[in-house]
């Protein structure tokens, strides 16, 4: 009986050791942006699938928002100005909602905002987004370098300078 316990223990130990090593390898090779892309898919307002890797040449700001979120809407003019100022610094701004494409399109037309609006196929709760607006800034390697919770003045001199330095 004790010989059987030893064999079972060794098999379990090897399994756990292999599993831990396997996860470490996977985590090291997958960027935050790739991990996000694996959790959900994104579509544009024409319902075309979008692979976020097309933006890897520069920094990406993903801002989670909703059509009913007053602070989200309030910060959008500042986001647009920041987007224009920071274009030469390689920034791309993506505004992601988990609402329907038709709802996002109606919002875009009503407010006349010209953004890269995307729809996430997964709910925000599934993605760990519990407050809006919330923005993640990814570097050229797809790693999160900044998280901003709540509405801010994106076009303020302080914020523009901070983004230029990232």
C-alpha positions in Angstrom: 0.0 0.0 0.0 2.8 2.5 0.8 4.5 1.7 -2.5 1.2 2.7 -4.3 1.0 6.0 -2.3 4.6 6.8 -3.3 3.8 6.2 -7.0 0.6 8.3 -6.8 2.6 11.1 -5.0 5.3 11.1 -7.7 2.8 11.2 -10.5 0.9 14.1 -8.9 4.2 15.9 -8.2 5.4 15.6 -11.8 2.0 16.7 -13.1 1.9 19.8 -10.9 5.5 20.6 -11.8 4.9 20.3 -15.5 1.6 22.3 -15.2 3.3 25.2 -13.4 6.2 25.3 -15.9 3.8 25.2 -18.8 1.8 28.2 -17.5 4.9 30.2 -16.8 6.1 29.8 -20.4 2.7 30.8 -21.8 2.4 33.8 -19.6 5.8 35.1 -20.6 5.2 34.9 -24.3 1.7 36.5 -24.4 1.4 40.3 -24.1 -1.5 42.0 -22.3 -3.0 43.0 -25.6 -2.8 39.4 -26.9 -4.4 38.2 -23.7 -7.3 40.6 -24.1 -7.7 39.5 -27.7 -8.0 35.9 -26.5 -10.7 36.8 -23.9 -13.0 38.6 -26.3 -13.4 39.5 -30.0 -14.0 43.0 -31.3 -16.1 44.2 -34.2 -16.3 47.6 -35.8 -19.5 49.4 -36.5 -19.8 47.5 -39.8 -19.6 44.2 -37.8 -16.2 43.3 -39.2 -13.9 41.4 -36.8 -10.9 43.4 -35.7 -7.6 41.9 -34.6 -5.9 44.3 -32.2 -2.5 43.3 -33.4 -3.0 45.6 -36.4 -2.3 48.5 -34.0 1.0 47.0 -32.6 3.1 49.5 -34.4 2.4 52.2 -31.8 0.7 52.8 -28.4 -2.9 51.9 -28.0 -5.4 53.5 -25.6 -8.5 51.3 -25.1 -11.2 53.2 -23.3 -14.2 51.2 -22.0 -17.4 53.3 -22.1 -21.2 53.1 -22.5 -23.8 55.2 -24.3 -25.6 55.9 -21.0 -22.4 56.8 -19.1 -22.4 60.6 -18.6 -18.7 60.8 -17.5 -17.7 58.8 -20.6 -19.5 61.2 -22.9 -18.1 64.2 -21.1 -14.5 63.2 -21.7 -15.0 62.3 -25.4 -14.2 65.8 -26.8 -10.9 65.8 -24.8 -10.1 62.3 -26.1 -10.7 63.5 -29.7 -8.3 66.5 -29.2 -5.7 64.2 -27.5 -6.0 61.7 -30.4 -5.3 64.5 -32.9 -2.3 65.9 -30.9 -0.8 62.4 -30.2 -1.2 60.9 -33.6 2.5 61.9 -34.5 3.5 60.0 -31.3 2.0 56.8 -32.6 -1.1 56.7 -30.5 -4.3 54.9 -31.5 -7.5 55.4 -29.4 -10.1 52.7 -29.4 -13.4 53.2 -27.7 -14.9 49.9 -26.7 -18.5 49.2 -25.6 -20.3 46.0 -24.8 -23.6 47.4 -26.1 -25.0 46.4 -29.5 -23.5 47.7 -32.7 -26.8 49.5 -33.6 -26.8 51.2 -30.2 -23.2 52.4 -30.6 -23.9 53.5 -34.2 -27.0 55.5 -33.1 -24.8 57.2 -30.4 -22.1 58.0 -32.9 -24.6 59.6 -35.3 -26.5 61.5 -32.6 -23.4 62.9 -30.9 -21.4 63.2 -34.2 -18.2 61.7 -32.7 -15.7 60.3 -35.1 -13.8 57.6 -33.2 -12.6 54.1 -33.7 -15.7 52.6 -31.9 -15.6 48.9 -31.3 -18.0 46.4 -29.7 -16.7 43.7 -27.4 -18.3 40.3 -27.8 -18.0 39.7 -24.1 -19.6 41.7 -21.3 -17.5 44.2 -19.4 -18.0 42.1 -16.2 -16.5 39.1 -18.0 -13.4 41.2 -18.9 -13.1 42.5 -15.3 -14.3 46.0 -16.1 -16.5 47.2 -13.3 -16.2 51.0 -13.6 -16.6 53.4 -16.5 -14.9 55.1 -18.1 -11.7 53.1 -17.6 -8.8 53.3 -20.0 -5.8 51.1 -20.5 -2.7 52.3 -22.3 -0.6 49.7 -24.1 3.0 50.2 -25.3 4.3 49.0 -28.6 4.9 45.5 -27.2 1.3 45.2 -26.1 2.0 45.6 -22.4 -0.2 47.7 -20.2 1.8 50.7 -19.1 -1.0 52.8 -17.6 -4.5 52.4 -16.2 -6.8 55.3 -15.8 -10.0 54.9 -13.8 -12.7 57.6 -14.2 -13.1 60.5 -16.5 -10.1 62.8 -17.0 -9.2 65.8 -19.2 -7.4 63.9 -21.9 -6.4 67.2 -23.7 -5.0 68.9 -20.6 -1.4 70.0 -21.0 -0.4 67.8 -18.1 -2.0 64.7 -19.6 -0.7 65.3 -23.1 2.8 65.7 -21.7 2.5 62.6 -19.6 1.3 60.6 -22.7 4.2 61.9 -24.8 6.6 60.6 -22.2 5.2 57.1 -21.9 
